[in-house]
């Protein structure tokens, strides 16, 4: 059984490119998607990178609110 390659996102800033692994995530809101993070160097500066991909419409519908 072969493993699938990881999901990747590429960030390009001022001509410098770096790839980040995107892991599946169930957000606390109930939405589903992917999340990745890391650090990258652009020139002499270091940056912290945080990437979120949220699937539109993935949040479960709330039950009908109680009538007052």
JOPE-V370333 format. One record per pair of residues at least 4 apart in sequence whose ideal C-beta (glycine too) atoms are under 8 Angstrom apart, sorted by sequence separation. I is the first residue (numbers start at 1). GAP is how many residues later the second one is. If there is no record, write none. Layout:
I;GAP + I;GAP
//
This chain:
12;4 + 26;4 + 27;4 + 41;4 + 54;4 + 12;5 + 26;5 + 27;5 + 41;5 + 42;5 + 11;6 + 26;6 + 27;6 + 40;6 + 41;6 + 10;7 + 11;7 + 25;7 + 39;7 + 40;7 + 10;8 + 11;8 + 24;8 + 25;8 + 39;8 + 10;9 + 11;9 + 24;9 + 25;9 + 39;9 + 40;9 + 9;10 + 10;10 + 24;10 + 25;10 + 38;10 + 39;10 + 8;11 + 9;11 + 23;11 + 37;11 + 38;11 + 8;12 + 22;12 + 23;12 + 37;12 + 8;13 + 9;13 + 22;13 + 23;13 + 36;13 + 37;13 + 7;14 + 8;14 + 22;14 + 36;14 + 37;14 + 6;15 + 7;15 + 21;15 + 36;15 + 6;16 + 7;16 + 20;16 + 35;16 + 6;17 + 20;17 + 34;17 + 35;17 + 20;18 + 34;18 + 35;18 + 33;19 + 34;19 + 18;20 + 33;20 + 33;21 + 18;22 + 32;22 + 33;22 + 31;23 + 32;23 + 16;24 + 31;24 + 9;25 + 16;25 + 33;25 + 16;26 + 32;26 + 7;27 + 9;27 + 13;27 + 16;27 + 27;27 + 31;27 + 14;28 + 30;28 + 31;28 + 11;29 + 13;29 + 14;29 + 20;29 + 22;29 + 30;29 + 29;30 + 30;30 + 18;31 + 20;31 + 22;31 + 13;34 + 11;38 + 11;40 + 9;42 + 9;44
//
